[in-house]
Amino acid sequence: MGSDSVTSSMLCSLPLFSDLTDEHVEVIAGVSKLIPMSEKQEIFHEGDKSEYLYIVMEGRVALELHIPNRGRLRILTVEPLEVLGWSSVADVSPKRTLTAVGVCTGQLLAIDAAKLHQACQTDPKLGYAVMHHVANVIAGRLLATRMQLLDMFSQPSSEAPHG
């Protein structure tokens, strides 16, 4: 993908947009751009204003959480065709909740969150479709976090009573 222009056919091939109408895909293509990503490039930082919703087109992206007195901890790696930066479409969370760093060179689809939000408000069917997909992303991330917590806390404690 050498060009930075986003086409409707490109978007239709992505799971996030596969069931949208042609008109909705055109709207999203109009507020999107392709951007290159390099290894160790910080795409966004925890606490930054959320300006773009991203889809990994090529490469991988690490999502990291800052832990006071310990530094950053990788909690998830986002693979090709997966979404990152979902907080950009949620009014409740106008700031990034994690830091995103390129694991290797690649390419991201960057969707202007403010313009996408405006398009979703103008067209409730588009808004429902986008939020339905984003809700599934959030649900998947919550499930992954739950599994990580279960794994962390399922280790037997030396202080636990033995029955």
C-alpha positions in Angstrom: 0.0 0.0 0.0 2.2 2.8 -1.2 -0.5 5.5 -1.5 -1.9 7.5 1.4 -5.4 7.8 -0.1 -8.1 5.7 1.3 -10.6 4.0 -1.1 -14.0 2.6 -0.5 -12.9 -0.8 -1.8 -10.0 -0.8 0.7 -12.4 -0.1 3.6 -15.0 -2.7 2.4 -12.3 -5.4 2.8 -11.9 -4.6 6.5 -14.1 -6.5 9.0 -15.0 -3.2 10.8 -16.7 -1.9 7.6 -17.7 -5.0 5.7 -21.4 -4.6 6.5 -21.8 -0.9 6.0 -23.6 0.7 3.1 -21.6 2.1 0.2 -22.6 5.6 1.3 -21.4 5.0 4.8 -18.1 3.6 3.5 -17.6 6.7 1.3 -18.2 9.0 4.4 -15.5 7.1 6.4 -13.1 7.0 3.5 -13.5 10.8 3.3 -12.3 11.3 6.9 -9.5 8.7 6.8 -5.9 8.6 5.8 -3.1 6.0 5.7 0.0 6.7 7.8 3.3 4.9 8.0 4.5 3.4 11.3 8.0 2.6 12.2 9.4 0.2 14.9 9.3 1.8 18.4 7.3 4.8 17.1 4.9 6.2 19.7 1.6 6.5 17.9 -0.1 8.1 20.9 0.7 8.5 24.6 -1.5 7.8 27.6 -3.3 11.0 28.6 -3.1 12.5 25.1 -6.2 14.0 23.5 -8.0 11.3 21.4 -8.0 12.5 17.8 -8.0 9.4 15.7 -9.4 5.9 15.6 -6.9 3.6 14.1 -6.9 0.3 12.3 -3.7 -1.6 11.9 -3.3 -2.4 8.2 0.2 -3.8 8.4 2.5 -4.5 11.3 1.7 -4.8 15.0 1.2 -2.2 17.8 1.9 -2.7 21.5 -0.6 -1.1 24.0 1.2 -0.1 27.2 0.0 1.1 30.6 2.1 3.4 32.7 2.5 2.0 36.2 3.9 4.5 38.8 7.4 3.6 40.0 7.6 0.7 37.5 7.4 2.3 34.0 5.3 1.0 31.1 3.9 -2.5 30.9 2.7 -4.0 27.6 -0.8 -5.3 28.2 -1.9 -6.1 24.6 -0.5 -6.4 21.1 -2.8 -5.2 18.3 -2.6 -7.3 15.1 -3.4 -6.4 11.5 -7.1 -5.5 10.9 -7.6 -4.8 14.6 -8.7 -1.5 16.0 -6.9 0.7 18.5 -7.7 4.1 20.0 -11.4 3.3 20.6 -11.5 5.9 23.3 -11.5 8.5 20.5 -15.2 7.7 19.7 -16.3 7.7 23.3 -17.5 11.0 24.8 -16.7 9.7 28.2 -13.0 9.2 27.6 -11.6 12.2 25.6 -8.0 11.2 26.5 -6.0 8.1 25.6 -6.1 5.4 28.3 -2.9 3.7 27.1 0.3 4.3 25.1 0.5 2.8 21.6 3.9 1.9 20.2 4.8 0.3 16.9 6.3 -3.2 17.3 7.6 -3.2 13.7 7.2 -1.2 10.6 3.8 -1.1 9.2 0.8 1.1 8.2 -2.2 2.4 10.0 -5.6 3.6 8.8 -6.3 6.8 10.8 -9.9 7.9 11.0 -10.5 11.5 12.2 -12.5 11.0 15.3 -14.2 14.4 15.4 -15.4 14.1 11.8 -16.5 10.5 12.3 -18.4 11.5 15.4 -20.1 14.3 13.5 -21.0 11.9 10.6 -22.4 9.5 13.2 -24.6 12.2 14.8 -25.8 13.3 11.3 -26.7 9.7 10.3 -27.9 7.5 13.2 -27.7 4.3 11.1 -24.0 5.0 10.5 -23.6 5.9 14.2 -25.2 2.6 15.3 -23.1 0.5 13.0 -19.8 2.2 14.1 -20.7 2.1 17.8 -21.8 -1.6 17.4 -18.4 -2.5 16.1 -16.5 -0.3 18.6 -18.5 -1.9 21.4 -17.4 -5.3 20.3 -13.8 -4.1 20.3 -14.3 -2.8 23.9 -15.9 -6.1 25.0 -13.1 -8.1 23.5 -10.5 -5.9 25.3 -12.4 -6.3 28.6 -12.5 -10.1 28.2 -8.7 -10.1 27.5 -8.1 -8.0 30.6 -10.3 -10.3 32.7 -8.3 -13.3 31.5 -5.0 -11.5 32.3 -6.3 -10.7 35.8 -7.5 -14.3 36.4 -4.1 -15.5 35.3 -2.3 -13.1 37.6 -4.4 -13.8 40.6 -5.0 -17.5 40.1 -1.5 -18.3 41.4 -1.8 -20.1 44.8 -0.9 -17.8 47.6 1.5 -19.0 50.3 -0.9 -17.5 52.8 -4.0 -19.2 51.5 -5.5 -21.8 53.8 -5.0 -25.4 52.7 -8.2 -27.4 52.9 
